[in-house]
Amino acid sequence: MSRFPLRTVALAGAAVCGLTGCTGAGGAEGDGLRVAVTSYPLEYVTEQVGGEHVTITNLTPPGGDSHGLEPTPQVVATLHEADVVVHLSGGMQPGVDDALAQQSPGHVVDAAGLADLPTDPHFWLDPVRLAALGGDVANGLADADPDHAVEYAQAADRLEGSLLALDQEYASALAPCRGATLVASHEAFGYLADRYGLRTVGITGLDPAVEPTPTRLRRAAEEVRESGARTVFFEAAAGPDVARTLADELGIASAVLHPVEKVQEGETYPGLMRANLAALERGLVCEG
Ligand SMILES: [Zn+2]
């Protein structure tokens, strides 16, 4: 199993690669299915389920923003050359949706069915929802590569087991926090809040690149004050200024909560989610 991050290609752009000329170098090499994924959480699941039988290309480079992933010629070429594409339709990456609508590869796994809060794509922050994606990916890989169908199904079962264990850690650690308010700069934690009985107050909205208006900030400050929350959580990768300013104004703490989108080398889904749980236990107002 290997990854071919597109960082170099994305930075170099079309001038170096031509329209499709560099896909041989940056795309899939080696054995197995060529699988294109559009964000880190989808890569994590595909890696766990596909194991040594897949070569994954993540179209969001390490540290990149998966919101609004641009359909560059390189991205489009990788999508079209893939044996299997794992993506999330419905507005987070409209450029990818368009590219797939124009020329769909043979096997496409769309995670959209797991994201049912209106306009909120961040389903992977609920480990139970992410566990369900494992079975869908196993089916997609098996369609393209029936010889290894049993292995894909078994790997999806193992992944489900580990994600449901993570869910149990969350459920028991956050049980004393039911009803507490989770204040987050990037409004990414709706599914997590739903799963563990938290209320959310968002500051910047669903897309971290969109700055909140002064009116939105004033409303958020009021909501936080009324809720009795004692921490404003902000995203490590994004500028913490808005969250910090709000926290300072209200005289409460700020802490990092990772939306598991802009992931650096060495960071993993389980590792980031356990760090998030520790931050929530410290920062939420819980009983006992
Ligand atoms: Zn996000």
Residues whose N, C-alpha, C, O or C-beta is under 5 A from the ligand:
A	BS01	ZN	A188 L206 P259
